[in-house]
Amino acid sequence: MTTPTFCLLDDWRKIARRAWSIRLSIVAAIFTAAEVVVPLFGDVLPRGVFVLLAFSASIGAAIARLVAQPEMHR
């Protein structure tokens, strides 16, 4: 069995800037980090808000991977 090789797409920089799946994945990461940091500064929001926001952003990123994004080819 051959080992798969890791290869970036030729236009990976353009994809990273324009793809909604990338944007939403970054938003999910920010919400996940906020879930850890915010409680250190007090109970400003109800518990679990950032988990729900991160979950929503993750689902959005998965859906964005399947949706056509015509601006990617401009």
BELHUFEN-V713260 format. One record per residue. OMEGA is omega in whole degrees, 0 to 359 (none if undefined). D_LAST is the distance of its C-alpha to the last C-alpha in Angstrom with 2 decimals. Layout:
{{OMEGA & D_LAST} {OMEGA & D_LAST}}
//
This chain:
{{180 & 38.61} {179 & 35.80} {178 & 34.06} {179 & 30.31} {180 & 28.39} {183 & 25.79} {177 & 22.59} {174 & 19.33} {181 & 16.02} {182 & 14.67} {185 & 11.59} {179 & 13.83} {179 & 13.38} {179 & 9.70} {181 & 10.94} {180 & 13.99} {190 & 12.43} {186 & 10.24} {179 & 12.26} {179 & 14.95} {178 & 17.38} {181 & 17.49} {182 & 17.98} {176 & 20.67} {177 & 22.32} {177 & 22.77} {178 & 24.21} {179 & 26.55} {178 & 27.70} {178 & 28.48} {178 & 30.48} {177 & 32.28} {180 & 33.29} {179 & 34.38} {180 & 36.62} {188 & 38.52} {187 & 38.66} {180 & 39.40} {178 & 42.73} {183 & 44.00} {178 & 43.99} {180 & 45.68} {180 & 45.14} {182 & 42.82} {176 & 41.04} {181 & 42.41} {175 & 42.29} {181 & 39.30} {182 & 36.84} {175 & 34.40} {178 & 34.85} {178 & 33.82} {178 & 30.80} {178 & 29.76} {179 & 30.41} {179 & 28.30} {178 & 25.33} {177 & 25.84} {177 & 25.96} {178 & 22.80} {179 & 21.05} {178 & 22.46} {180 & 21.34} {177 & 17.76} {184 & 17.75} {184 & 18.51} {177 & 16.37} {179 & 13.12} {186 & 10.19} {180 & 7.48} {178 & 5.44} {186 & 5.74} {179 & 3.79} {none & 0.00}}
//
